[in-house]
Amino acid sequence: MKLELSGVQVSYDGSRILREVSLAVSPGEVVCLMGRNGVGKTTTLRAITGLARVDQGTVRLGDRDLNGLRPEERARAGLGYVPQGRDIFPNLTVGENLRIGAVAQGLRLNGELERVLSLFPVLKQMLGRKGGVLSGGQQQQLAIGRALLTNPRILLLDEPTEGIQPNIIDQIGETIQRLSTHGLAEDGPERVQEINDAIRTLRREGRIGILLVEQYLDFCLEVGDAFYIMDRGSIVASGPIAGLGDEIVRKHLTV
């Protein structure tokens, strides 16, 4: 199911934040939305999820126009969202955090929880712990796992590497790269200890598209298939990730 934005404009308090933003994310694809701070990346995600009102343009998921739908309706239509800061519930247990998204949507978990725990085996050891005591990397895995339990067609990730140690970033990078080409298969993966091995067993499915907002260039080069770069609320460069050369980086991404 493809996500498409066409000519999206968003304003806050009379100021134009997004200007004619158009992009697309296909199933099995990791698309990196990049740019310096304050250029409109998070606002783009908020426009997709319905947390920011679109003044002009369209947001479509498959053949469905999402404009006018409430955030919870967009989630039911197939959007999964992991915001910056993760927004886990610190006083709920890991197990409660995982279930809450699916329960809120009226979904029954018939084996899906076990499949997510096979992707993130460290969480299985911590189901009874409060979310607030987890490390940053573990909280990120929890947030992604919670989003996956809503059975999304498109997964939106806002700065997943923020505040996370480099070795955990590598693990999350491999998770994102392989999630995009699998989704949660009906037969599920065999349980393995390493995140990257668990995700690799899911790669055959190609169900989930991922839109990744990220400033860590090496991370994008590792996991991405395509890129869009924003500046002052507009898309100023785009293409396959292999085309993200030094000149584009110097012009649009270096501080």
SEVOLUM-762340 format. One record per residue (C-alpha): x, y, z. Coordinates in Angstrom, 1 decimal, m for minus. Each point is the difference from the previous one (the first is absolute). Example, Ala and Ser with C-alpha at 12.3 -4.5 7.8 and 13.67 -1.06 7.14 Angstrom:
REM SEVOLUM-762340
+--------+--------+--------+
:      u :      v :      w :
+--------+--------+--------+
:   12.3 :   m4.5 :    7.8 :
:    1.4 :    3.4 :   m0.7 :
+--------+--------+--------+
//
This chain:
REM SEVOLUM-762340
+--------+--------+--------+
:      u :      v :      w :
+--------+--------+--------+
:    0.0 :    0.0 :    0.0 :
:    1.7 :    3.2 :   m1.2 :
:    0.1 :    3.3 :    1.9 :
:   m0.1 :    3.1 :   m2.2 :
:    0.1 :    3.7 :    0.9 :
:   m0.8 :    2.4 :   m2.8 :
:    0.4 :    3.8 :    0.3 :
:   m0.5 :    0.0 :    3.8 :
:    0.0 :    3.4 :    1.7 :
:   m0.3 :    0.6 :    3.8 :
:   m0.1 :    3.3 :    1.9 :
:    0.3 :    0.8 :    3.7 :
:   m1.2 :    3.3 :    1.4 :
:   m0.1 :    1.5 :   m3.5 :
:    3.6 :   m1.1 :   m0.9 :
:    0.5 :   m2.5 :   m2.8 :
:    2.0 :   m3.0 :    1.3 :
:   m0.4 :   m2.5 :   m2.9 :
:    0.1 :    1.1 :   m3.6 :
:   m1.2 :   m2.3 :   m2.7 :
:    1.5 :   m3.1 :    1.6 :
:   m0.3 :   m3.1 :   m2.2 :
:    1.5 :   m3.4 :    0.7 :
:   m0.8 :   m3.7 :   m0.2 :
:    0.8 :   m3.1 :    2.0 :
:   m0.7 :   m3.5 :   m1.6 :
:   m0.3 :   m3.3 :    1.8 :
:    3.4 :   m1.6 :    0.8 :
:    1.8 :    3.4 :   m0.3 :
:    1.8 :    2.1 :    2.6 :
:   m0.2 :    3.7 :   m0.9 :
:    2.1 :    2.5 :    2.0 :
:   m1.3 :    3.5 :    0.5 :
:    3.0 :    2.1 :    0.8 :
:    0.9 :    3.6 :    0.7 :
:    1.3 :    2.4 :    2.5 :
:   m1.9 :    0.8 :    3.2 :
:   m3.2 :    2.0 :   m0.4 :
:   m0.6 :   m0.6 :   m3.7 :
:   m3.3 :   m1.8 :    0.3 :
:    0.8 :   m3.7 :    0.3 :
:   m2.0 :   m0.7 :    3.2 :
:   m2.9 :    2.2 :   m1.3 :
:   m0.1 :   m2.2 :   m3.1 :
:   m0.5 :   m3.1 :    2.2 :
:   m2.6 :    1.8 :    2.0 :
:   m1.8 :    0.9 :   m3.2 :
:    0.0 :   m3.6 :   m1.1 :
:   m1.4 :   m1.2 :    3.4 :
:   m2.6 :    2.7 :    0.3 :
:    1.6 :    1.8 :    2.9 :
:    0.6 :    3.1 :   m2.3 :
:   m2.8 :    1.4 :   m2.2 :
:    0.8 :    0.0 :   m3.7 :
:   m1.0 :    3.3 :   m1.7 :
:    0.5 :   m1.3 :   m3.5 :
:    1.1 :   m3.2 :   m1.7 :
:   m0.8 :   m3.6 :    0.5 :
:    1.2 :   m2.9 :    2.2 :
:   m0.9 :   m3.4 :   m1.3 :
:    0.5 :   m3.5 :    1.2 :
:   m0.6 :   m2.5 :   m2.7 :
:   m3.2 :    1.2 :   m1.7 :
:   m1.3 :    1.7 :    3.1 :
:    0.2 :    3.8 :    0.5 :
:    1.0 :    0.6 :    3.7 :
:   m0.9 :    3.7 :    0.0 :
:   m2.8 :    0.7 :    2.4 :
:    0.6 :   m3.2 :    2.0 :
:    0.8 :    0.2 :    3.7 :
:    3.4 :   m1.4 :    1.2 :
:   m1.6 :   m3.1 :    1.4 :
:   m1.8 :   m0.7 :   m3.3 :
:    3.3 :    0.4 :   m1.9 :
:    1.6 :   m2.5 :    2.4 :
:   m2.8 :   m2.5 :   m0.7 :
:    0.6 :    0.6 :   m3.7 :
:    3.5 :   m1.2 :    0.3 :
:    2.4 :    2.7 :    1.4 :
:    2.3 :   m0.9 :    2.8 :
:    1.8 :    3.0 :    1.7 :
:    3.0 :    0.0 :    2.3 :
:    0.5 :    3.7 :    1.0 :
:    3.1 :    1.7 :    1.1 :
:    0.6 :   m0.8 :    3.6 :
:   m1.9 :   m3.4 :   m0.4 :
:   m2.9 :    0.9 :    2.2 :
:   m0.1 :   m3.2 :    1.9 :
:   m1.9 :   m0.1 :    3.3 :
:    2.7 :   m0.1 :    2.7 :
:   m2.3 :   m1.3 :    2.8 :
:   m1.4 :   m2.8 :   m2.1 :
:    1.8 :   m3.3 :   m0.4 :
:    1.7 :   m1.0 :   m3.3 :
:   m2.9 :   m2.5 :   m0.6 :
:   m2.6 :    2.7 :    0.7 :
:    1.8 :    2.5 :   m2.3 :
:    0.1 :   m2.6 :   m2.8 :
:   m3.7 :   m0.9 :    0.3 :
:   m1.5 :    3.5 :    0.4 :
:    0.2 :    1.1 :   m3.6 :
:   m1.8 :   m3.1 :   m1.3 :
:   m2.5 :    0.1 :    2.8 :
:   m0.8 :    3.7 :   m0.8 :
:   m0.8 :   m1.1 :   m3.6 :
:   m2.1 :   m2.9 :    1.1 :
:    2.4 :   m2.5 :   m1.4 :
:    0.5 :   m3.5 :    1.4 :
:    3.5 :   m1.3 :    0.3 :
:    0.0 :   m3.5 :   m1.3 :
:    3.6 :   m0.9 :    0.1 :
:    1.2 :    3.5 :   m1.3 :
:    1.5 :    0.8 :    3.4 :
:    2.2 :   m3.1 :   m0.1 :
:    1.2 :    1.0 :   m3.5 :
:    1.0 :    3.5 :    1.2 :
:    1.8 :   m1.5 :    3.0 :
:    1.9 :   m2.2 :   m2.4 :
:    1.1 :    3.1 :   m1.9 :
:    1.1 :    1.7 :    3.3 :
:    0.9 :   m2.9 :    2.3 :
:    1.4 :    2.4 :    2.7 :
:   m3.6 :    1.2 :    0.6 :
:   m1.2 :   m3.6 :    0.8 :
:    2.3 :    0.0 :    3.0 :
:   m1.4 :    3.3 :    1.2 :
:   m3.8 :   m0.4 :   m0.4 :
:   m0.7 :    0.7 :    3.6 :
:    2.4 :    3.0 :    0.4 :
:   m1.2 :    3.6 :   m0.2 :
:    0.7 :    1.7 :   m3.3 :
:    1.6 :    2.9 :    1.8 :
:    3.0 :   m2.1 :    1.2 :
:    1.0 :   m1.2 :   m3.5 :
:    3.0 :    1.4 :   m1.8 :
:   m0.4 :    2.3 :   m2.9 :
:    0.6 :   m2.8 :   m2.5 :
:   m2.4 :   m2.3 :    1.7 :
:   m2.7 :    2.7 :    0.1 :
:    0.5 :    0.5 :   m3.7 :
:   m0.5 :   m3.7 :   m0.6 :
:   m3.1 :    0.1 :    2.2 :
:   m1.4 :    2.9 :   m1.9 :
:    0.5 :   m1.7 :   m3.4 :
:   m1.4 :   m3.2 :    1.3 :
:   m3.1 :    1.7 :    1.3 :
:   m0.5 :    1.7 :   m3.4 :
:    0.4 :   m3.4 :   m1.8 :
:   m2.7 :   m1.5 :    2.1 :
:   m2.5 :    2.3 :   m1.6 :
:    0.7 :   m1.8 :   m3.3 :
:    1.2 :    3.1 :   m2.0 :
:    0.5 :    0.2 :   m3.7 :
:    2.2 :    3.1 :    0.3 :
:    2.2 :    0.5 :    3.1 :
:    1.0 :    3.6 :    0.8 :
:    3.2 :    0.4 :    2.1 :
:    1.1 :    3.4 :    1.3 :
:    3.6 :    0.2 :    1.0 :
:    0.4 :   m3.6 :    1.2 :
:    3.7 :    0.4 :    0.8 :
:   m0.4 :    3.0 :    2.2 :
:    1.8 :   m0.4 :    3.3 :
:    1.0 :   m3.6 :   m0.7 :
:    3.5 :   m1.6 :    0.2 :
:    1.7 :   m0.8 :   m3.3 :
:   m0.1 :   m3.8 :    0.4 :
:   m3.8 :    0.2 :    0.6 :
:   m0.4 :    2.2 :   m3.0 :
:    1.6 :   m2.7 :   m2.1 :
:   m2.5 :   m2.5 :    1.3 :
:   m3.0 :    2.3 :   m0.7 :
:    1.4 :    0.7 :   m3.4 :
:    0.0 :   m3.6 :   m1.0 :
:   m3.5 :   m0.4 :    1.6 :
:   m1.4 :    2.9 :   m2.2 :
:    1.7 :   m1.2 :   m3.1 :
:   m1.4 :   m3.5 :    0.2 :
:   m3.4 :    0.9 :    1.4 :
:   m0.7 :    1.9 :   m3.1 :
:    0.2 :   m3.1 :   m2.1 :
:   m2.0 :   m2.3 :    2.3 :
:   m2.7 :    1.2 :    2.3 :
:   m1.3 :   m2.5 :    2.5 :
:   m0.4 :   m3.2 :   m2.1 :
:   m2.8 :   m2.3 :    0.8 :
:    2.3 :   m2.8 :    0.7 :
:    2.4 :    2.2 :    2.0 :
:    3.8 :   m0.3 :    0.4 :
:    1.8 :   m2.6 :    2.0 :
:    1.1 :    1.5 :    3.4 :
:    3.6 :    1.2 :   m0.1 :
:    2.1 :    2.0 :    2.4 :
:    1.3 :    2.8 :   m2.3 :
:   m2.4 :    2.6 :   m1.3 :
:    1.5 :    0.0 :   m3.5 :
:   m0.3 :   m3.8 :   m0.3 :
:   m3.7 :    0.2 :    1.1 :
:   m0.8 :    2.7 :   m2.5 :
:    1.9 :   m1.7 :   m2.9 :
:   m2.4 :   m3.0 :    0.3 :
:   m2.9 :    2.3 :   m0.8 :
:    1.4 :    1.6 :   m3.1 :
:   m1.9 :   m2.1 :   m2.4 :
:   m3.3 :    1.6 :    0.6 :
:    0.5 :    3.6 :   m1.3 :
:   m3.1 :    1.4 :    1.7 :
:    1.1 :    3.0 :    2.0 :
:    1.3 :    3.3 :   m1.4 :
:    2.0 :    2.2 :    2.4 :
:    0.3 :    3.8 :    0.0 :
:    3.0 :    0.9 :    2.1 :
:    0.7 :    3.5 :    1.3 :
:    3.7 :    0.0 :    0.9 :
:    3.0 :    2.3 :    0.2 :
:    2.6 :   m2.6 :    0.5 :
:    1.4 :   m0.3 :   m3.6 :
:    1.9 :   m3.3 :    0.3 :
:   m3.2 :   m1.6 :    1.4 :
:   m2.0 :    1.1 :   m3.0 :
:    2.7 :   m1.2 :   m2.4 :
:   m0.1 :   m3.4 :    1.7 :
:   m3.7 :   m0.6 :    0.1 :
:   m1.6 :    2.2 :   m2.6 :
:   m1.2 :   m0.8 :   m3.5 :
:   m0.9 :    3.6 :   m1.0 :
:    0.2 :    3.5 :    1.5 :
:   m1.7 :    3.3 :    0.1 :
:    1.7 :    3.1 :    1.4 :
:   m2.0 :    2.9 :    1.4 :
:    1.0 :    3.7 :    0.4 :
:   m2.4 :    2.8 :    1.1 :
:   m3.0 :   m2.3 :   m0.3 :
:    0.6 :   m1.2 :   m3.5 :
:    1.6 :   m3.1 :   m1.6 :
:    3.2 :    1.2 :   m1.6 :
:    1.6 :   m3.3 :   m1.0 :
:   m1.0 :   m3.6 :   m0.4 :
:    1.0 :   m3.2 :   m1.6 :
:    1.4 :   m3.5 :    0.7 :
:    2.3 :   m0.1 :    3.1 :
:    2.9 :   m0.8 :   m2.2 :
:   m0.4 :    3.4 :   m1.5 :
:    0.5 :    1.8 :    3.3 :
:    3.4 :    1.3 :   m0.8 :
:    2.4 :    2.4 :    1.6 :
:   m1.2 :    3.1 :   m1.9 :
:   m3.6 :   m0.5 :    1.2 :
:    1.1 :   m0.7 :    3.5 :
:    2.2 :    3.2 :    0.1 :
:   m2.8 :    2.1 :   m1.4 :
:   m3.0 :   m1.2 :    2.0 :
:    1.2 :   m2.0 :    3.0 :
:    3.2 :    1.4 :    1.5 :
:   m0.3 :    2.6 :    2.7 :
+--------+--------+--------+
//
